[in-house]
């Protein structure tokens, strides 16, 4: 574990759920594997959480990066976030790299001093267990702060909210679902058929086609955007 008193480069995280409803808020955290103390920057308290992140290496070749972030679910906190904030799909994740001296208790505190500040969108939940929840992120398509049309345009991932199996009622909960599927095909996030209790659409063309067959799909992805030059 890194000693915060001596380390220089820091990675901090924002999880912004304000666009997901009136209860939305911004969560500030860092990896507890890096630091065992709370961090104050710009008046915000960054709490250490068991987490992991990968795939953030930027490249000028090929498609945009799709990094992953893993949050511990040992105490059910990640599950609570999913239930409260509509599965977190569409939430914004900020990854900030700054220096120790710019923190509120640093040698030269400055909340506007950072090396990189990248913003991503939670595009897909790829795994959900009692131990951890894994999300795939996508780059945010933004033009001077305005999205056109006024919802996320993701090439490969549908932004519909899918039903989930609720053990309390012994069936599917559709209270927050925007996907119109109510059928009896079930598969996990990797498109592998299974029991209804594990049903979770991959939010890809494959997952949508498994449920709706051929023809026009009701999904909210835009596979054509990657072909525009």
C-alpha positions in Angstrom: 0.0 0.0 0.0 1.3 3.5 -0.9 2.1 5.9 1.9 0.0 9.0 1.2 2.5 11.2 3.1 5.2 10.6 0.5 3.5 9.5 -2.8 3.2 12.1 -5.5 0.9 10.8 -8.3 -2.7 10.0 -7.2 -5.6 8.5 -9.0 -9.0 9.7 -7.8 -12.5 8.7 -9.0 -15.9 10.3 -9.3 -19.1 8.4 -9.9 -21.9 10.8 -11.0 -25.4 9.4 -10.8 -27.2 12.8 -10.9 -28.5 12.1 -14.5 -30.3 8.9 -13.3 -33.0 10.5 -11.2 -33.8 12.9 -8.4 -31.9 10.8 -5.9 -28.7 11.0 -7.9 -25.5 12.2 -6.3 -21.8 12.2 -6.9 -19.6 9.7 -5.1 -15.9 10.4 -4.5 -13.5 7.5 -3.9 -10.0 6.1 -4.4 -8.7 2.6 -4.3 -8.1 1.3 -0.8 -5.4 -0.9 -2.2 -3.5 2.3 -2.9 -4.3 4.4 0.2 -5.5 3.5 3.6 -6.6 7.0 4.5 -9.4 9.4 3.3 -8.3 12.1 0.9 -9.5 15.7 0.7 -9.3 17.6 -2.5 -11.4 20.6 -3.5 -13.4 20.2 -0.4 -14.5 16.7 -1.4 -13.7 13.7 0.7 -12.4 10.7 -1.3 -13.1 7.5 0.6 -10.9 4.4 0.0 -12.9 1.5 -1.5 -11.8 -2.0 -2.5 -11.8 -1.7 -6.3 -9.8 -2.4 -9.4 -9.6 -0.7 -12.8 -7.9 -1.6 -16.1 -7.8 -0.8 -19.8 -7.4 2.9 -19.5 -4.4 3.1 -21.8 -5.2 5.7 -24.5 -4.3 5.0 -28.2 -4.7 6.9 -31.4 -5.3 3.7 -33.4 -8.3 1.4 -33.5 -11.6 1.9 -31.7 -12.0 3.9 -28.5 -10.9 2.2 -25.3 -13.5 0.3 -23.2 -12.0 0.1 -19.8 -13.4 -1.9 -16.9 -13.9 -1.1 -13.3 -14.6 -3.6 -10.5 -16.2 -2.6 -7.2 -16.3 -4.8 -4.1 -19.7 -6.2 -3.2 -18.8 -8.0 0.0 -21.1 -5.9 2.1 -23.7 -5.4 -0.6 -22.8 -1.8 -1.3 -22.5 -2.3 -5.1 -25.8 -4.1 -5.2 -27.4 -1.2 -3.4 -26.0 1.2 -5.9 -27.4 -0.9 -8.8 -30.9 -1.0 -7.2 -31.0 2.7 -6.3 -29.6 4.1 -9.5 -31.2 2.1 -12.3 -28.3 -0.4 -12.7 -25.9 2.6 -13.0 -26.1 2.4 -16.8 -25.5 5.9 -18.1 -23.7 7.1 -15.0 -20.6 9.1 -15.5 -17.2 7.9 -14.2 -14.4 10.5 -13.8 -10.8 9.3 -13.5 -8.5 12.0 -12.3 -4.8 12.0 -11.9 -3.3 14.7 -9.8 -0.3 15.2 -7.4 -0.1 14.9 -3.7 1.0 18.5 -3.3 -2.3 19.7 -4.8 -4.5 18.1 -2.1 -6.2 20.3 0.5 -3.5 19.4 3.0 -0.7 19.5 0.4 2.2 21.9 0.0 0.4 23.9 -2.7 -3.3 23.0 -2.5 -5.2 23.6 -5.8 -8.5 21.9 -6.8 -8.0 22.9 -10.4 -4.6 21.3 -10.8 -4.6 17.9 -12.4 -2.7 15.9 -14.9 -5.5 14.1 -16.6 -9.3 14.1 -16.1 -11.1 11.6 -18.3 -14.8 11.0 -18.3 -16.5 7.7 -19.2 -20.0 6.3 -19.2 -21.1 3.1 -17.5 -22.1 1.1 -20.6 -22.6 -2.4 -19.3 -22.6 -4.6 -16.2 -20.5 -7.6 -17.2 -20.5 -9.5 -13.9 -22.4 -9.4 -10.6 -21.6 -11.7 -7.7 -21.6 -11.5 -3.9 -18.0 -10.6 -4.1 -17.8 -7.9 -6.8 -19.6 -6.1 -9.6 -17.7 -5.5 -12.9 -18.7 -2.7 -15.3 -17.5 -1.9 -18.9 -17.1 1.8 -19.5 -17.3 3.7 -22.8 -15.9 7.1 -23.8 -18.4 9.9 -23.5 -19.5 11.4 -26.9 -19.9 15.0 -26.2 -19.8 18.2 -28.3 -19.1 21.3 -26.1 -21.2 19.8 -23.3 -24.3 19.0 -25.5 -25.4 15.6 -26.5 -27.2 15.2 -29.8 -29.7 13.7 -29.7 -30.2 14.2 -25.9 -29.3 10.7 -24.9 -26.1 8.7 -25.0 -25.0 7.4 -28.4 -23.1 4.1 -27.9 -22.0 2.1 -30.8 -22.1 -1.4 -29.3 -24.1 -1.2 -26.0 -27.8 -0.7 -25.6 -28.8 1.8 -22.9 -32.2 0.3 -22.1 -32.7 -0.8 -18.5 -33.4 -4.5 -18.4 -35.6 -6.4 -16.0 -34.0 -8.3 -13.1 -34.9 -11.4 -11.1 -36.3 -10.4 -7.7 -36.1 -13.3 -5.2 -38.6 -11.5 -3.0 -41.4 -12.0 -5.5 -40.0 -15.1 -7.2 -40.2 -13.5 -10.6 -38.9 -10.6 -12.7 -39.1 -7.0 -11.5 -40.1 -4.6 -14.3 -40.6 -1.5 -12.2 -37.6 0.4 -13.7 -37.3 -1.6 -17.0 -37.4 0.4 -20.3 -36.6 -2.7 -22.4 -39.9 -4.1 -23.7 -38.8 -7.7 -23.5 -41.1 -10.0 -21.3 -40.4 -13.3 -23.0 -39.1 -16.6 -21.7 -35.6 -16.7 -23.1 -32.9 -16.3 -20.5 -29.1 -15.7 -20.8 -26.3 -14.3 -18.8 -24.2 -11.2 -19.7 -22.0 -13.4 -21.9 -25.0 -14.6 -24.0 -24.9 -18.1 -22.4 -28.5 -19.5 -21.9 -29.3 -20.3 -18.3 -32.1 -20.2 -15.7 -34.3 -17.1 -15.2 -32.5 -16.2 -12.0 -29.3 -15.5 -14.0 -31.0 -13.6 -16.8 -29.2 -10.4 -17.7 -29.1 -9.2 -21.3 -25.6 -8.4 -22.6 -27.1 -5.2 -24.1 -25.4 -6.1 -27.4 -26.8 -7.0 -30.9 -26.3 -10.7 -30.0 -28.2 -10.4 -26.7 -31.0 -8.4 -28.3 -31.3 -10.8 -31.3 -31.5 -13.8 -28.9 -34.6 -12.3 -27.4 -36.4 -10.6 -30.3 -35.1 -12.7 -33.3 -34.5 -11.1 -36.6 -36.0 -7.9 -38.1 -36.0 -4.5 -36.4 -34.6 -4.6 -32.9 -35.9 -2.2 -30.2 -32.4 -1.7 -28.8 -30.7 1.7 -28.2 -27.4 1.1 -29.7 -26.0 2.7 -32.9 -23.7 0.3 -34.7 -23.5 2.6 -37.7 -21.7 5.4 -35.8 -18.4 3.6 -36.1 -18.6 3.6 -39.8 -18.9 7.3 -40.3 -15.8 9.1 -41.6 
